């Protein structure tokens, strides 16, 4: 079945350091991979996404890379700030365009 | 413009009671999804609507769960004979259509079954 695995489950970094979160997916037909940021008690917010015809995408301090052969994709946050602290979810697009989510990574950025 | 809205924001109910959760998608969005998020966990897909039809109900956990959508707009998720394991945040998302990629989430309904 469709499955997305996400690592690590928790990540603690110092302000200014980089953070990397990795996901693997099982459905080789999946062609869209969004990343969502969820702050405590809030709705998930789309922060960046990548489609399968692209290997890398950047938006200021955030970048996502995709390796279709290995079926994994990663989120990179550079120059982390305390406001980056949140839970981050990766997802892959499944049948009928539903999103299959990873279990989440709790990122803590310490000043 | 207005985003996805959901009501109520919080619902506390007794075990065995029925509950209805409402989702108002972004105007013009034909695709609507329901997800469930248990405490500290990721989002689980429940059901997908395209227009008023539900071609994918594969995520509904049991026959106590049902959903409908009318007027290609509002959707209602109904849970009958609620159980404690139904306690979770129920999130609704909408997107422009079958070819669209981005899904926009509502704030969710936090359901607590006592």
Boltz contact constraints between the chains, C-beta under 6 A:
constraints:
  - contact:
      token1: [A, 32]
      token2: [B, 101]
      max_distance: 6.0
  - contact:
      token1: [A, 43]
      token2: [B, 105]
      max_distance: 6.0
  - contact:
      token1: [A, 43]
      token2: [B, 107]
      max_distance: 6.0
  - contact:
      token1: [A, 44]
      token2: [B, 105]
      max_distance: 6.0
  - contact:
      token1: [A, 89]
      token2: [B, 42]
      max_distance: 6.0
  - contact:
      token1: [A, 96]
      token2: [B, 48]
      max_distance: 6.0
  - contact:
      token1: [A, 96]
      token2: [B, 55]
      max_distance: 6.0
  - contact:
      token1: [A, 96]
      token2: [B, 56]
      max_distance: 6.0
  - contact:
      token1: [A, 98]
      token2: [B, 45]
      max_distance: 6.0
  - contact:
      token1: [A, 98]
      token2: [B, 48]
      max_distance: 6.0
  - contact:
      token1: [A, 101]
      token2: [B, 42]
      max_distance: 6.0
  - contact:
      token1: [A, 101]
      token2: [B, 43]
      max_distance: 6.0
  - contact:
      token1: [A, 102]
      token2: [B, 42]
      max_distance: 6.0
  - contact:
      token1: [A, 103]
      token2: [B, 42]
      max_distance: 6.0
  - contact:
      token1: [A, 104]
      token2: [B, 42]
      max_distance: 6.0
